[in-house]
Amino acid sequence: MSTEITTAFVKQFTNGITLLQQQMGSNLREGVSVESNITGDRAFFDQVDATAMSQITTRHGDTDLTDTPHRRRMVTIAPYDVADLVDRADQIRTLNDPTNAYVRSFAAAAGRSIDDVIISAYAATAATGVDGSGSDAFDSDFTIVHGSAGLSTTKIVEARSILEAAENPEDGGDNQWYLVCNAQGRRDLLEDTQFENSDFNSIKALVRGEVDTWLGFKFLKSERLPTDGTTTDLFAWRKQSMKLAVGCEPRGFIDVLPGKRHSTQVRYELDIGAVRMDQKGVVKIEIQ
């Protein structure tokens, strides 16, 4: 056989471009209260704290007035975007036009950015006061320390106890309780020796995605939680205790740019911010 037969070898190219493994969209948005159509670079949310009644001890006495405690939270809105160009020459020379794949990839990136903003707000110092010049740092009493251990039934029950003691209602809707957990946390639960058979079966169903609620918490997934390489922070919270402020919902653009030799620009943008609305509704759970 001729040694030049290699010039006749066939090279097969497939149609379509697939996206590699990545989180496709936001996993946490459903678990927070969303305020849309924010105008400006910051937004303020007013709150009223608890009051107490006093016993009436005299007849025909003057009415006792109380100073109803008002609170205010500020959230700063910030813009985000991602863009890339598809050259006309490249489109001619490639079997697969990457434009559609770029759109899907950028939309997924927008969802991940939403989660990152929410995650950064869980334990961050919140801006408070009339003009946002005050501050409210995360209370260490609402932290369950890792204790050189992973996620366990004990830690989830403790998080539940903390939220209950703080008078957090749990009647669904804005009062739904959530817990964000990574893959390691789910594995920890499966390996928790405290489980009886019924509990173990519940966790197996939770990991498989057959159920999403256990011990009163609706479980959400994230591999983007804060970690120092040894300790990872999970969070349990009441929906109304976390606020996502949206100035601009994620939106995409596909434009031809004459100044770039008529290349196609694919661009995605959004404008968002997040804040912890109160301390009593968010618990940090450390795991190792």
N, C-alpha and C positions, 0 to 999 in steps of 0.2 A: 504494500500500500504506500502511496506517495507520502513523503514526510510533510508535504504542504497541505494535507487534508485538513489540518487544524483551521485553515482559513474558512472552511465551510461549516465549522461548528455553529450551532444555533444558540443564540442568547435570547432567553424568554423573559419578557418583562410583564408584570401583572398590572391590571387596572386598579386604580384607587390607592389612596394613602391611608394607612391605619395610624391611630394615635397610640403611643406607648402608655404603659400603666401610669395613671395619675388620677387624682380626685377630680371627678367630673362635676363641678358645681359646688354649691354651698351645702354643707351638712348641718350647720348650726342655725341658719336663719329661722327655721320653723320654731326654734326654741326660745326666741327672744321677742320682745315687743318691738314693733316696727313703726316708726314715725316717718311718713313719706312727704315729699314735696317741701323739703326744708329750703328756705331762701336765706342766703348769706353764708358766712363761713363758720357760724356757730349757732347753737340753738339752746334755749333754756326751758327747763321743765319744772313747774311748780308743784310742791307737795305740801300736805298738811299732816303733821305728826299727831300722836295720840294725846288726848286730854283726859281730865278726870273730873268727876262730879263731887260736890261738897254737900254735906248734910245740912238741911235747914233746921236751925235750932231756935229760931225766934218767930213770933207771929207778926205779920205786917212789916217785916224788916226790909231793908234795901236788898235789891238783887245783887248777888256777888258776880262780878265779871271776871273772866279769865282771859289771859293772853294766849290765844290759840297759836301753837307753835307752827310756823311756816318754814319750809325747807325749799331749796332750789338746787337743781343739778344743771351743769352746763356740759354740752358735748361739742367738740370741735369737728367740723366737716373738712375733709381733705380729698383732693382729686387724685385719681389713679388712672393710668392708661397703659396700653401695650400696642405696639404697631410694628409692621414689617412691610417691605416692598417686594413685589413680584415683577421682575423686569420683563418687558415684552420679549426680549431675545431669549430669556430663559423659558418662557411659555412656549415658544416655538420649538425649542430643543428638548423639551421634556415630554414624556408620554402622559404624565399626570400633572394637571394644573393644581398647584398646592393651595390655591385661594380658599377653597371650601374647608380644607384641613386647618388652615390658619384660623378661620373664623371659629371653628369648633374648639380649637386649642385655646384661643383667646377668651372665649366664653367660659371655658373651664377655669382659666386663670382668674377671671373676674369673681367667680364663685369662691375660689380659694382665698382671694383677697378679703372678701366679706368675712370669712371664717377667721382669718388672721386678725382683723380689726376687732371682732368680738372677743377672741381669745385674749388679746392684749388688754382688754378692758375689765376682765373678770376681777383681777386682784390689783389693778392699777389704782393709784391715788386719783380720786374723782374731784373735779373742780366744782365748787359750791359757792353759794352766796349770791348777792344781787348781781354782781358783774363777773362771777366766776373766779374771783381772786382768792376765795377760801379753798380749803382742801379737806378731803376725807380719805385718810389712808385705810388700807385694808386691815381689819381687826384680827389680830392673831388668835383671838378666842374662837374664830370661825375657821381655823385651820386644823385639820387632822394630820398630825405629823406621821411621817412614813414608818417610824419604828423599825427600820431595816426590813420592811416587809412590803409585799405587793398589795394589790386590791383584795379585799376580803369581805365576807359577809359582815364581820364586826365593824369595819370602816363604813360600809353603806348604812348599817343600822345606826351608827353614831351620827352620820350626816343627817339621817332622817330625824334623829332625836334633837339635833341642833336646830333644824328648821322648825320642828314642832314647838320647841321651847320658845322660839322667837315669834310664835303666833302666826306662822305662815299658813294661810288657808290652802286647801288642795282640792278644790271642787272643779278642776278642769279649766279650759279656756285660758285666760291670762293667769290663772292660779295653778296651771299644770306644773308639776315638778319634773325637772330634767337632770340627767347625769351624762356628761360626755366622757367617753372611755376609749382608750386605744386598744390595739390588739393584745398588748402585754397584759392589760387589765382584765380582758376577757379570759385570757389563758390563766391568770391568777385565780379567777373565780372557779374555773373548771378544776383547778388543782387544790382548791380550798377543802381541807379535810373536815371542816365543820358541816359540810353538806350532808343531809340525809338524802335518801333516794329521790324523794319528790323534789327537793330543792335542786339536786344535781340535774334532774331531767329538765327543770325549768331553765337552768343556765345553759344546758346544751341547746335547747330551743332558742334561747336568746342569741347565742353565738351563731346559730344557723340562720338567724333572721326570721324565724317562724313567729316569734313574739318580740315586742320591743319595750315592754313595760314589766318591771319587777320591783317589789317592795315599794311601790308607789312612784317610782321614778321611770320616766320614759328615757330609754338609753339612746344616745346619739354617738356616732362613730367619728373619730378624728385621729389622725397620725401627726397632727401639727401642734400638739400641746406643748407648753414650755417645759424644757428639760435642761439640766446641766450636764447631761451624759450619765448621771447616776440616779438622780431623783427626777421624777416626772410629776407634774401637777395635773390632776383631774379636777373637775368642778361639778358641784351639784347646786341647783338653784331653782327658784320660782320664776316662771316666765316673765312676770311683770317687773322683776328685779334687774333685768338686763334690757337696755334700750339700744336699738340700732336706728340711727338717724340717717335718712337717705335724701340727699340733695338731687342726685341723678341716678336713676336705675341703670344697671349695666346695659349698654347699647353699642352696637357695632356699626362700622362704616366701611364701605368699599368704594374707593374713589380712584379715578385716573388723574395723575398729576402731570400736567404738561411740563412743569419745571423739572421733572425727573425723567425726561424722555418718555413721557406718557406711561410710566410704570404704574402698576396697580398698587395702591396702598390699602392694606387691611389694618383697621384700627378698632380697638375696643376701649371704652371709658366708663368710669363710674365715679360718684362723689359721695362719700359715706363717712360716718363716725360712730363710735359706740361709747357707752358709759354704764357703769354699775349704778343703778338708781338708788339702792339702799344697801346697807351692810347686812341687815338681818335676813336677807334672802339669798345669799351666796355663800357656799362653803367650799373651801379648797381641800382636796384630798391628795396628800402626797403618797406616792408609791415608789418602790425601788425594785 
